[in-house]
């Protein structure tokens, strides 16, 4: 029921309404995102460096992943440390369906949707055992799933190609145009899918289901007392979250032409989570920015930085600088960055309105900390009586 | 018909046996209170009625129909709303959004607006702060919001868990006056309180719980006269 309502609310476009004027009215509040979109549309026309466009297309894959994970972590407040599992499932779905491995060559575009749906189904399947878990317990179980899924793809050698993975994955064709290895068509495809995804995600957020996610994030006991079905609400969060990783997976392997289990290890889950946290959990435009910034940082900036440091070292005769490789220090830098973020701006770079509101209101009204109920890890501590729910409050069987 | 029957209910936290065959009845329109020391099983009884714990074994009947074993949201949808201990408002939603969440399980925009007006009349302080983020309310205001939010679900039975907890005496008085007012509007109330004196002041009947068992039950006036109650819960020597 809830799923149907959610789907309807996404699809509920103003079909009967007079378009034109209404469209202008409705997009008016989105002026700045649309402007940014325009810049991204023009980008490949300005930057002819194929490497840069390629990096941008790969960044776009991560933007999709961050959008999906944000539903689980940001909207519903379910900490998922194994999100790469769904990325893997989406990727392998397309690889199975369109490569010489099984001799299947199904067309890309319908498979894009199929991959997303299959990832979504697995989202619900892997979410089901975690329903009664919260916080750190949930995180550990999802971490386990994140490890299990690539390991399964690794060890079912007969069916998945094992370590070697699957090669020669079909590249998309659109109206006779072969995408090939040119990053530009992938870039535009991803941009289009991100646009659709953003619209879908925003509509989901503002739907009844989105409100239920928010309530679950804030307080599960209270949410259940308001008549919210925790089971379906959480399962739909896992499922919709995984859905977008299916898009990302299919596009990613179609572009790369190869899939293997080592592309989905824990660092991928961690990187996506870091993107969500950096951008601001729950904030749709925040996580897009977070994903873009972090990806470009690790692929372009760190490479450039390494080169600069080498040239500088050579010029100054400092052997230390010539030996530095910042790309290898990526996770050290991530770690330091996350520590700095938590100390200086725990709400993320572009925080969600609600999180911003509670921080600014608290400062402006000088409310004694004892009067503020739990604001999970965002705005200081809560009095013991009102803190995290005692574990025994969970439903017992 | 009896509003609520709790019949021989046992409940467990893991292996800890928390309720040993608790039986309670609530008649329509009553305020019934459960009093007792810390750990006596008062909150556990409410949690079990609200579906957060499963009675093993035991029966719970809502207007004659069994509700034991249903998940919490189903029980809410049947007209039993829990105002949990420690208020548990949604801190990052506004006051208005919190109240709207209360009406989540039911439709009807007009009725919801009517109920909003009613809650704002009951708690004018909430009406003035509809746009404020709920986490920034004071403790008393948060308790009002928790009660108001529960009323938005149009409960037939309201389960109140320690509404006076951590509130200044003047606010405790206000909350208890409001509880009576809500009851006068036709809502049956099952009230768990450590503040036995106040609770017995508003309730018609009361149950005294000790280590997961009902040890005493009577109409409120007589409980207040009872030696055991006076010694143990009203702090008299």
Interface residues (C-beta under 8 A of the other chain):
Chain A: X208 X211 X212 X214 X215 X218 X219 X221 X222 X223 X224 X225 X226 X227 X228 X229 X230 X231 X354 X355 X357 X358 X361 X362 X365 X367 X370 X371 X372 X373 X374 X375 X379 X383 X385 X386 X389 X392 X393 X394 X395 X396 X397
Chain B: X11 X12 X13 X14 X47 X50 X51 X52 X53 X54 X71 X72 X73 X76 X77 X81 X82 X83 X84 X86 X87 X88 X89 X90 X91 X92 X93 X97 X100 X101 X102 X104 X105 X106 X132 X133 X134 X135 X136 X137 X138 X139 X142 X149 X150 X153 X165 X166
